[in-house]
Amino acid sequence: MISEDKRPGRLNVANRRPEIILAEERGFCFGVRRALEIIEAAGRRYGRVQSLGGIVHNLQVVKRLEEVGVTAVKSLDEVTTPVVAITAHGVGPGIPAEARARGYEVIDTTCPLVTKVHQAVKRLADEGFFIIIFGDPNHPEVRGALGWAGNAKTLVTLDWEEIRKIKPLPHKIGIVSQTTQPVSLFSNFVKAIMDWVFPRPVEIRVINTICDPTIKRQQDAVELARQVDVMIVIGGRHSANTRHLAEMCAAEGVETHHIEVPEEVDPAWLRGRSRVGVTAGASTPDWIIEAVVRRLEEVADQVAAEAGVLTGD
């Protein structure tokens, strides 16, 4: 029996084994993979290493790092090891200098694309711009980027109307983005500011600092969401980029589930479905993605058996 899905042009094959389809771009980005390789090697070499904040927003990865002696602290004041690691999210320029002044060896795993944000913020600050960062003020990447603004005036927000509160309006405004923000939201944010500011005599400089892996991952997730009956997004609960992926998939009108581990997969999600899409955030390791896919395949077999369909028919 074939029944029509609520969305036009899509079919839901209720009595066949659900097909599991993976997004082409998924899981670890090169910046996260690089950071983990560096910090894991340091842990094995030194025995104990402490990072300033979590290396990635993924509980399972954090636990694996603990097995090789890598743990996280909130500040330099809490450090008890001779080696300190800077996470992929990066920090302001004063922190590594202070760590070295205290006698610590510093291992810097800052993502090269986050470093580009730092460079952009510093350049805008040096040229006298009021700096707006489109991002979450509580995210470590954003806090680190702010450190590169020096004495420049700054605003961190996801709401463009916050600029209305700035009195007087700066004559030079520079805008950058947290690397993992959705491109469409950043574009709308910039457009809204431009529409409101003009025709005032203001210079606005926009630097798109959203990283290419984020853009590609988001594009692939949205494209896949348009082709399937349900989306599974894998990643840490506190991972901003994973949360954005889930939100963007859901915005396409497809049922979307954000999970961390395979045990969270509910067979009900696959019943009556023909296509199941899978993607994962930039801090999600391959082994978790593979475990979730294995679980989905098992559930797909179970669903097909319940419907009286033999796998392979």
C-alpha positions, -999 to 999 in steps of 0.1 A, spaced: 0 0 0 13 34 -10 0 65 7 7 101 -1 28 122 23 14 155 35 41 173 15 34 176 -23 53 153 -46 64 128 -20 54 92 -14 55 72 18 59 35 11 45 19 43 52 -17 35 89 -16 25 121 -16 44 130 21 52 161 33 33 188 49 53 205 78 35 235 97 48 243 133 41 275 136 21 290 162 44 286 151 80 305 147 113 339 160 122 350 190 103 388 193 96 392 218 124 377 196 151 396 165 137 428 184 138 423 197 173 415 162 186 445 146 170 468 173 185 453 171 220 451 133 221 487 130 210 496 155 238 477 134 264 495 103 254 529 121 255 525 140 287 501 118 306 481 147 319 469 177 299 442 203 308 423 223 283 407 257 289 372 246 283 359 215 266 377 205 234 344 198 216 308 199 226 304 161 226 302 142 259 313 109 243 344 124 228 352 141 262 350 108 279 374 92 254 399 121 259 398 115 297 410 80 291 443 95 277 446 120 305 429 151 289 405 170 311 390 204 310 392 234 334 374 267 333 403 290 338 441 292 342 435 295 380 423 259 380 452 244 360 472 218 379 492 203 350 523 216 333 506 215 299 477 237 289 457 233 257 437 260 239 406 244 223 395 246 187 372 275 197 402 297 203 408 324 229 419 360 231 456 368 226 462 375 263 454 340 276 483 321 259 507 349 269 495 347 305 498 309 305 534 310 293 542 337 319 529 313 346 553 287 333 529 264 314 536 248 281 508 258 257 493 236 230 472 256 207 445 237 187 425 267 176 408 260 143 425 279 114 391 292 103 384 305 138 418 322 136 404 341 105 377 355 127 403 367 151 422 384 123 390 400 110 380 414 144 415 427 150 417 444 116 383 461 122 394 472 156 427 486 143 408 506 117 384 521 142 352 502 135 324 495 160 323 457 158 292 436 157 295 398 161 266 378 149 266 350 174 259 336 209 275 357 235 280 327 258 297 306 232 335 301 238 343 309 202 326 343 205 342 351 238 376 343 223 369 365 193 360 394 215 395 392 231 409 403 197 388 435 197 411 453 221 396 486 232 371 487 203 334 490 212 316 457 204 282 442 204 274 405 203 239 396 193 215 375 171 189 403 170 197 431 146 173 455 164 199 457 192 217 482 170 188 506 174 199 510 211 234 522 202 235 559 209 250 577 190 251 555 159 288 548 151 301 561 117 320 529 110 304 495 117 321 462 111 301 429 111 314 394 114 298 360 123 304 331 146 317 304 123 288 280 128 258 303 124 233 295 96 242 315 64 206 325 58 202 340 93 235 360 90 224 372 56 190 384 69 207 400 99 231 420 77 203 430 53 181 443 81 209 464 95 217 478 60 181 487 54 178 505 87 211 523 86 208 538 51 206 566 41 226 576 72 262 585 65 276 553 79 304 530 65 295 493 69 320 465 64 308 430 64 332 400 66 315 366 61 334 345 86 310 315 85 333 286 77 330 266 44 325 232 62 296 247 81 281 260 49 285 227 30 272 207 60 241 229 62 234 228 25 237 190 24 214 186 54 187 208 39 189 191 5 186 157 22 157 169 44 137 177 12 141 141 0 133 120 31 104 113 55 123 118 87 157 133 96 181 120 123 207 146 134 235 133 155 255 154 179 260 168 214 231 185 231 253 216 237 267 217 202 255 249 185 262 237 150 244 204 156 214 223 170 214 246 139 214 215 116 183 201 134 165 235 133 172 239 96 160 204 88 128 209 108 122 242 90 119 221 58 88 205 73 103 171 78 101 153 112 135 158 128 151 141 158 183 154 175 201 125 192 235 119 208 237 81 209 222 51 191 201 40 221 179 71 216 166 58 182 129 50 185 115 24 161 83 45 159 103 71 139 108 46 110 73 29 109 55 39 78 85 57 64 104 49 32 134 72 35 154 82 66 180 109 63 211 111 86 235 139 93 258 149 121 273 180 137 309 190 133 319 177 167 303 142 162 329 114 157 327 88 129 323 59 154 291 74 169 277 80 134 285 45 124 269 31 156 237 51 150 235 39 114 239 3 125 210 9 150 189 24 123 196 -5 100 186 -29 127 154 -10 133 147 -8 96 149 -46 95 126 -48 125 100 -25 109 101 -44 76 96 -77 95 67 -62 115 51 -53 81 56 -89 68 83 -79 44 114 -99 40 147 -79 37 160 -79 2 125 -84 -14 
